[in-house]
Amino acid sequence: MVREAEPSLNEKQFVLRALKDGLRTDGRRPYDFRSIQISFLSEYGHVQIQLGRTRVTRVSAKVTAEVVRPRPDKPTEGLLLFNTEISPMASPAFEIGRPSEEEVLISRTIEKALRRSRAVDTEGLCIVAGEKVWSIRVDLHFFDHEGNLVDCASIAAITALLHFRRPDVTVIGEEVTIHPMDQRNPVPLSVHHIPICVSFSFFADGELLVVDPSIIEEQIREGDMTIAMNIHKEICALSKAGGIPLEMDQIIRCSKIATTKTAEITELIQKALADDKAQRQSK
């Protein structure tokens, strides 16, 4: 596997000196998120998310559905599956067919934030108990990597699930009819809440922190943490994979920052969905 070039000593010192002055190399303040651009493709559930403008992190999410048999232990619940693939286009450090530690960590974080928090009503995906349920699959493809893949992936995944429409179904006795989308209006998924991941990187023994780290900040950080939260201020997941230990007051401070960022990003997603809906209805 090709290793990504590490920052030089001068670059590390420059970034740390700037952070001590409350500045970042891309012009942001420590708690600033990069600009988020949401693009919807022609199919329902196909979304592209871009973090930043000149140097970007770009993720594509596509949701698909198929009818399958339910799990024996959950006969009345549908399935919600996540698949991540980081292309070598994003970074030479990634290879096709060989999941890296970062890819595995992203997949687990997204699954905890969205599936284990029961953001999507899986019982509403049941067609015939014990026989037929919907299996919803979210494929996440990473095309550009300029840092903070987790947050970008979480925004892409939940936006795609909110945008997705599945075919309508009629059940008469034992006969199940799946109606084509051109005959009946497709049905949106039942989404209970919108978890958003907000990632932090820590420097100088935890005294300095930044939100939405860039790739160079990720390379020189001493620790990191990701909080998945919704607008109800409920923490859906918290991931801290190694690094320096954190004091309780640091975690509380991060949760307050995450509360603000979650509200801003949720509002942005809802506005983008409303604009797309209005555009489709006008055609």
C-alpha positions, 0 to 999 in steps of 0.5 A: 500500500502506498503511504501518503506523504507526511507533513514536513517538520516546518509544515507541522510547526506552521500549522501548530503556531497558527492554531495557537493564534486561533487561525488555520491554514485554510483561513478558517477559525478553529470552530468553523466548518467548511462550506457544504454543497449538496447536489441531487442526481436524477434518481431518488436517493443519489446524492453528492456532498462536497466539503470545501471549495478549492480543495475538497472532500467529496462523497457520493451516496446512493440508496437502493432497495430490494425485497428479501427474507427477514432475519429469523430473530427479527421477522418484522424488521427490514434491513439497513446496510451500509457499504463504503468504498474509498477510491484511489482517486481520493488518495494513493493511500487507499486501494480497491479491495483492501479496506484500510483502517480508516475505511473500517472506522468510517463504516462502523461510525456511520453504522452506529450513528444511523442504524444503531440509533434507529434513525430509520424505522426498520419496522416500516420496511416490513411487507409480510412478517417473516416472509418479505421485507425491504432491504435498504442499502446505502453505498458510499463512494469517496472521490476526493480526500481533503480531510474529515471523511466521516462527517462528509459520509454521514451527511451524504448517507442521511441526506440520501436516505431522506431523499430516497423513495421506494416503490409502493406495495400492495398486499392482498392475502398472500399476493404481493404486488410491487408497483412501478414508480411510473404507475404509483407515487414512490414512498419515502422512508420513515426517518425518526431523526437526523444524526449528524457526525461532527469530528474534532482534532486535538493538539498541544495535549488537548489544549487546542481543538478544531472542528472539521479537520483538514487532511494536514490537521488529521496528519499531525493531530494528537487525538480525535473524537467524533460525536453523532448528534441530532437536533434534539441534543441527543448523542447518537454515537461517540467515537474516540479511536485512540489518541490523547485522553480527554478531560470531562470538560473538554468532552462537554465543550465538544458536545456544545459545539456539536449541538450548534453545528448539528442544527446548522447542518440539519437546516442546510439538508432540509432546505436542499431537500425542499428546493429539490422537491420544488424543482422536481414538481415544477418539471 
